[in-house]
Amino acid sequence: MKTEQTEKLYFASDYMEGTLPAILQRLTETNLVHSAGYGADEFSASARQKIREACCAPEADVFFLIGGTQANATVIDAMLRPYQGVIAAATGHISVHEVGAVEAGGHKVIPLPQESGKLSAEAIRSCAGTYWKDETREHMVMPGLVYLSQPTEYGTLYSLEELRAISAVCREYSMGLYVDGARLAYALACPENDVTLPDLAALCDTFYIGGTKCGALFGEAVVFPKHDTVPHFFSIVKQHGALLAKGRIAGIQFDTLFTDNLYEQAGKTAIAAADRIRAALKEKGYRLTIDTPTNQIFIALDPEQLQKLSERVEMGFWENRPDGTTVMRIATSWATSKEDTDRLIAAL
């Protein structure tokens, strides 16, 4: 039997555990309640209203989808005309880690250079401007939507100033703005963050509030701040296989997450643990490859460091570097305990 000293620590991702105890309790309490399907239940109605209030968007349409890739593929397909594509950072999730789900729906992902995982307003303006200045543009894919994630794949954050600038460019070129919030709880809980849910509602055409990586069993809440932005979106969700028949399960989860500020509190747990780990890594001389303030930490390890640390800690592989080091990711979550954090720091 493994002892406390030899049992492996799991810091590979932020969705390795089940769900917040409050959600599990609420699911148990409501288990035998009869309710309508496909999100027409009272729990989903309550969750939608709480999300509208949190976003200061009383007319918002809110839909619960089963996962992040389904949300991205469905929203992007719904927001674009057949001849349009979506601008994204070359490192963005839809560019790298969704096996061409967007392209499979018939839309090109237009990758742009990034800085610390982020797109700039200038890069987006240049891309859109190049298209509209080209006399042969009718033969080309039109950029019709901009995809961001908050936090980014590298755990970095868009500031409110940056988001406003990008939103302005989108308006200038009649493009939509879509924000992937798979890890949004960790952004909202981060002291360095200055972008709120009402800011997202004011500046974006649509965004989603992540549940899967932020304490729910599964599920994401897609928000269209303006009513009827995409007519018949419910039908489009079903067509994409992203609709949950037992919609009350998603509704109960988000109703719980948006009660007593639980969503942001869950994020604070992860940020506190990550801050302690970052400080310990720096103190012990490890090389962090990017300055990230949220729950993802990227470190470059030489072969000996990688072998020794991997014996004790489950981390996520990121990339091999020309200098022979390997970049690994340490991710904290809503479930990261002080005890596991202490043990990880000791293992370093």
C-alpha positions as CSV (number, residue, x, y, z in Angstrom):
1,M,0.0,0.0,0.0
2,K,1.2,3.5,-0.8
3,T,2.1,5.7,2.1
4,E,1.5,9.4,2.4
5,Q,5.2,9.9,1.6
6,T,5.2,7.8,-1.6
7,E,1.7,8.4,-3.0
8,K,1.9,10.4,-6.2
9,L,0.7,14.0,-6.3
10,Y,-1.6,15.0,-9.2
11,F,-1.1,18.5,-10.6
12,A,-1.4,17.7,-14.4
13,S,-4.7,19.5,-15.0
14,D,-7.6,21.4,-13.3
15,Y,-10.3,18.8,-14.0
16,M,-9.0,15.6,-12.4
17,E,-11.4,15.6,-9.5
18,G,-15.2,15.3,-9.5
19,T,-17.1,18.3,-8.3
20,L,-17.5,20.8,-5.5
21,P,-19.2,19.2,-2.4
22,A,-22.0,21.8,-2.6
23,I,-22.9,20.7,-6.1
24,L,-22.8,17.0,-5.2
25,Q,-25.1,17.7,-2.2
26,R,-27.5,19.6,-4.3
27,L,-27.6,16.9,-7.0
28,T,-28.3,14.4,-4.3
29,E,-31.1,16.5,-2.7
30,T,-32.8,16.9,-6.1
31,N,-32.2,13.5,-7.4
32,L,-35.8,12.2,-7.4
33,V,-37.4,15.5,-8.3
34,H,-39.4,15.3,-11.6
35,S,-38.5,18.0,-14.0
36,A,-38.7,18.9,-17.7
37,G,-35.9,18.0,-20.0
38,Y,-33.5,19.9,-22.3
39,G,-33.1,22.9,-19.9
40,A,-36.8,23.7,-19.5
41,D,-36.6,22.9,-15.8
42,E,-36.9,25.3,-12.8
43,F,-33.2,24.7,-11.8
44,S,-31.9,25.8,-15.2
45,A,-34.3,28.8,-15.2
46,S,-32.9,29.9,-11.8
47,A,-29.3,29.4,-13.0
48,R,-29.9,31.5,-16.1
49,Q,-31.4,34.3,-14.0
50,K,-28.5,34.3,-11.6
51,I,-26.0,34.4,-14.5
52,R,-27.9,37.4,-16.0
53,E,-27.7,39.2,-12.7
54,A,-24.0,38.4,-12.3
55,C,-23.3,39.8,-15.8
56,C,-25.6,42.8,-15.4
57,A,-27.2,41.7,-18.6
58,P,-31.0,41.3,-17.9
59,E,-31.8,40.4,-21.5
60,A,-29.1,37.8,-22.0
61,D,-29.7,34.4,-23.5
62,V,-28.0,31.7,-21.6
63,F,-27.5,28.1,-22.8
64,F,-25.9,25.1,-21.1
65,L,-23.7,23.0,-23.3
66,I,-22.0,19.7,-22.3
67,G,-18.3,20.7,-22.8
68,G,-15.8,23.3,-24.0
69,T,-15.0,21.9,-27.5
70,Q,-18.7,21.5,-28.2
71,A,-19.3,25.1,-27.0
72,N,-16.5,26.5,-29.2
73,A,-17.5,24.5,-32.3
74,T,-21.2,25.3,-31.9
75,V,-20.9,29.0,-31.1
76,I,-18.3,29.6,-33.9
77,D,-20.4,27.8,-36.5
78,A,-23.5,29.7,-35.4
79,M,-21.8,33.1,-35.5
80,L,-20.2,32.8,-38.9
81,R,-21.5,32.7,-42.5
82,P,-20.2,29.7,-44.6
83,Y,-17.5,31.8,-46.2
84,Q,-16.1,33.3,-43.0
85,G,-13.3,32.2,-40.6
86,V,-12.3,32.9,-37.0
87,I,-9.2,34.7,-35.9
88,A,-7.4,33.1,-33.0
89,A,-3.9,33.1,-31.4
90,A,-1.7,30.4,-33.0
91,T,-1.5,28.9,-29.5
92,G,-5.3,29.2,-28.9
93,H,-7.3,26.1,-27.9
94,I,-9.2,26.0,-31.2
95,S,-6.0,26.3,-33.1
96,V,-4.1,23.4,-31.3
97,H,-6.1,21.2,-29.0
98,E,-9.5,20.6,-30.6
99,V,-8.5,18.3,-33.4
100,G,-9.9,20.6,-36.1
101,A,-13.4,20.7,-34.6
102,V,-14.0,24.2,-36.0
103,E,-12.6,23.3,-39.4
104,A,-14.8,20.1,-39.4
105,G,-17.7,22.5,-39.1
106,G,-16.6,24.2,-42.3
107,H,-14.8,27.3,-40.9
108,K,-11.1,28.1,-41.2
109,V,-9.2,29.0,-38.1
110,I,-7.0,32.0,-39.0
111,P,-4.0,31.8,-36.6
112,L,-2.1,35.0,-35.7
113,P,1.1,35.5,-33.8
114,Q,0.7,35.9,-30.1
115,E,2.6,37.3,-27.1
116,S,2.4,35.2,-24.0
117,G,-0.7,33.5,-25.4
118,K,-2.5,36.8,-26.2
119,L,-3.6,38.5,-29.4
120,S,-3.1,42.2,-29.8
121,A,-5.6,44.7,-31.2
122,E,-3.0,45.7,-33.8
123,A,-2.5,42.1,-35.0
124,I,-6.3,41.7,-35.4
125,R,-6.6,45.1,-37.2
126,S,-3.8,44.1,-39.6
127,C,-5.4,40.8,-40.4
128,A,-8.8,42.3,-41.1
129,G,-7.4,45.3,-42.9
130,T,-5.3,43.1,-45.2
131,Y,-8.4,41.2,-46.2
132,W,-10.5,44.2,-47.0
133,K,-7.7,45.9,-48.9
134,D,-7.1,42.8,-51.1
135,E,-8.9,43.2,-54.5
136,T,-9.1,39.4,-54.7
137,R,-10.7,39.0,-51.3
138,E,-13.9,37.4,-52.7
139,H,-11.6,34.3,-53.3
140,M,-10.4,34.3,-49.7
141,V,-11.8,33.4,-46.3
142,M,-13.3,36.5,-44.6
143,P,-12.4,37.0,-41.0
144,G,-15.8,37.2,-39.3
145,L,-15.1,36.5,-35.6
146,V,-12.3,36.9,-33.1
147,Y,-11.7,34.1,-30.6
148,L,-9.9,34.8,-27.3
149,S,-9.7,32.9,-24.1
150,Q,-9.6,34.3,-20.5
151,P,-7.2,33.1,-19.1
152,T,-5.2,32.1,-22.2
153,E,-3.7,28.7,-22.8
154,Y,-0.6,30.1,-21.1
155,G,-2.6,31.2,-18.0
156,T,-2.1,34.9,-18.9
157,L,-4.8,37.5,-18.7
158,Y,-6.3,40.1,-21.0
159,S,-6.5,43.4,-19.2
160,L,-9.7,45.5,-19.5
161,E,-7.8,48.0,-21.6
162,E,-6.6,45.3,-24.0
163,L,-10.1,43.8,-24.2
164,R,-11.6,47.2,-25.0
165,A,-9.1,47.8,-27.7
166,I,-9.9,44.4,-29.3
167,S,-13.6,44.9,-29.0
168,A,-13.2,48.3,-30.8
169,V,-11.3,46.7,-33.7
170,C,-14.1,44.0,-34.0
171,R,-16.7,46.8,-34.2
172,E,-14.6,48.7,-36.8
173,Y,-14.5,45.6,-39.1
174,S,-18.0,44.2,-38.3
175,M,-16.5,41.1,-36.7
176,G,-18.0,39.3,-33.7
177,L,-16.0,38.9,-30.4
178,Y,-16.1,35.5,-28.6
179,V,-14.4,34.7,-25.4
180,D,-13.7,31.1,-24.3
181,G,-14.0,31.1,-20.5
182,A,-13.1,27.5,-19.8
183,R,-11.0,28.6,-16.8
184,L,-12.9,31.9,-16.2
185,A,-13.2,31.2,-12.4
186,Y,-9.5,31.4,-12.1
187,A,-9.3,34.7,-14.0
188,L,-12.1,36.3,-11.9
189,A,-10.4,35.2,-8.7
190,C,-6.9,36.4,-9.6
191,P,-5.9,39.7,-7.9
192,E,-4.2,40.9,-11.1
193,N,-7.4,40.6,-13.1
194,D,-9.5,43.7,-13.8
195,V,-12.0,42.2,-16.3
196,T,-15.4,41.3,-14.7
197,L,-18.4,39.4,-15.9
198,P,-20.3,42.7,-16.7
199,D,-17.2,43.8,-18.7
200,L,-17.4,40.6,-20.8
201,A,-21.1,41.2,-21.3
202,A,-20.5,44.8,-22.4
203,L,-17.6,44.1,-24.8
204,C,-18.3,40.6,-26.3
205,D,-21.0,39.3,-28.6
206,T,-20.8,36.0,-26.7
207,F,-18.7,34.2,-24.2
208,Y,-18.9,31.1,-22.0
209,I,-18.6,30.5,-18.3
210,G,-16.6,27.4,-17.8
211,G,-17.9,24.7,-15.5
212,T,-15.9,21.6,-16.3
213,K,-12.5,23.1,-15.2
214,C,-14.0,25.2,-12.4
215,G,-15.7,22.8,-10.0
216,A,-18.6,21.4,-11.9
217,L,-18.9,17.8,-13.0
218,F,-19.2,19.0,-16.6
219,G,-20.8,21.7,-18.6
220,E,-20.4,25.3,-19.8
221,A,-22.8,28.2,-19.8
222,V,-22.8,30.1,-23.1
223,V,-24.0,33.7,-22.7
224,F,-25.2,36.0,-25.5
225,P,-25.6,39.4,-23.7
226,K,-28.0,40.7,-26.3
227,H,-31.2,38.7,-26.7
228,D,-31.6,36.7,-30.0
229,T,-28.1,37.3,-31.2
230,V,-28.3,33.9,-32.8
231,P,-31.9,33.0,-33.6
232,H,-32.8,29.4,-32.9
233,F,-29.5,28.7,-31.1
234,F,-31.2,26.0,-29.1
235,S,-31.8,24.0,-32.3
236,I,-28.2,24.7,-33.5
237,V,-26.9,23.3,-30.1
238,K,-29.0,20.1,-30.6
239,Q,-27.8,19.8,-34.2
240,H,-24.2,19.8,-32.9
241,G,-24.8,17.1,-30.4
242,A,-24.0,19.5,-27.5
243,L,-27.5,19.5,-25.9
244,L,-28.0,17.6,-22.6
245,A,-31.4,15.8,-22.4
246,K,-31.2,15.9,-18.6
247,G,-30.6,19.6,-18.7
248,R,-31.5,19.9,-15.0
249,I,-28.1,18.4,-14.2
250,A,-26.3,21.4,-15.8
251,G,-28.8,23.8,-14.4
252,I,-28.4,22.6,-10.8
253,Q,-24.6,22.9,-11.1
254,F,-24.6,26.4,-12.4
255,D,-27.4,27.4,-10.0
256,T,-25.1,26.3,-7.2
257,L,-22.0,27.9,-8.6
258,F,-23.8,31.2,-8.8
259,T,-25.1,31.0,-5.2
260,D,-23.1,32.8,-2.5
261,N,-20.3,33.6,-4.9
262,L,-19.2,30.0,-5.0
263,Y,-17.8,30.2,-8.6
264,E,-15.2,32.9,-7.7
265,Q,-14.5,31.3,-4.3
266,A,-13.6,28.1,-6.0
267,G,-11.1,30.0,-8.2
268,K,-9.5,31.6,-5.2
269,T,-8.5,28.2,-3.8
270,A,-6.6,27.4,-7.0
271,I,-4.9,30.9,-7.1
272,A,-3.8,30.7,-3.5
273,A,-2.2,27.3,-4.1
274,A,-0.6,28.4,-7.3
275,D,0.9,31.5,-5.7
276,R,2.6,29.4,-3.0
277,I,4.0,26.9,-5.6
278,R,5.3,29.8,-7.8
279,A,7.1,31.3,-4.9
280,A,8.6,28.0,-3.9
281,L,9.8,27.3,-7.5
282,K,11.5,30.6,-7.7
283,E,13.1,30.2,-4.3
284,K,14.4,26.8,-5.2
285,G,15.9,28.0,-8.5
286,Y,13.5,26.5,-11.0
287,R,13.1,28.3,-14.3
288,L,9.5,29.5,-15.1
289,T,9.1,29.9,-18.8
290,I,6.3,32.5,-18.7
291,D,5.0,34.9,-16.1
292,T,1.5,33.8,-15.4
293,P,-0.7,34.9,-12.5
294,T,-3.4,32.3,-12.6
295,N,-3.6,28.6,-11.8
296,Q,-1.2,27.3,-14.6
297,I,2.5,27.2,-14.0
298,F,5.1,26.3,-16.7
299,I,8.6,25.2,-15.8
300,A,11.6,24.1,-17.9
301,L,13.2,20.9,-16.5
302,D,16.4,19.3,-17.5
303,P,16.3,15.5,-18.0
304,E,17.4,14.7,-14.4
305,Q,15.0,17.2,-12.9
306,L,12.2,15.8,-15.1
307,Q,12.9,12.2,-14.1
308,K,13.1,12.9,-10.4
309,L,10.1,15.2,-10.1
310,S,7.9,13.0,-12.3
311,E,8.4,10.1,-9.9
312,R,6.6,12.1,-7.3
313,V,4.4,14.5,-9.2
314,E,2.0,14.0,-12.1
315,M,2.5,17.1,-14.4
316,G,1.2,18.0,-17.8
317,F,3.6,17.8,-20.8
318,W,3.8,21.1,-22.7
319,E,6.8,21.0,-25.1
320,N,10.4,19.9,-25.7
321,R,12.9,22.7,-26.2
322,P,16.0,22.9,-28.4
323,D,18.2,23.3,-25.4
324,G,17.2,19.8,-24.2
325,T,14.8,20.9,-21.5
326,T,11.2,19.9,-21.3
327,V,8.5,22.4,-20.4
328,M,5.9,20.9,-18.0
329,R,2.7,22.4,-16.6
330,I,1.7,22.4,-13.0
331,A,-2.0,23.2,-12.6
332,T,-3.9,23.8,-9.4
333,S,-7.7,23.7,-9.1
334,W,-10.7,24.3,-6.9
335,A,-9.8,21.0,-5.2
336,T,-6.1,21.6,-4.5
337,S,-5.6,21.1,-0.8
338,K,-3.1,22.8,1.5
339,E,-1.6,19.4,2.3
340,D,-1.0,18.5,-1.3
341,T,0.5,21.9,-1.9
342,D,2.8,21.5,1.1
343,R,3.9,18.0,-0.2
344,L,4.6,19.3,-3.7
345,I,6.7,22.1,-2.3
346,A,8.6,19.6,-0.2
347,A,9.1,17.4,-3.3
348,L,10.8,20.3,-5.1
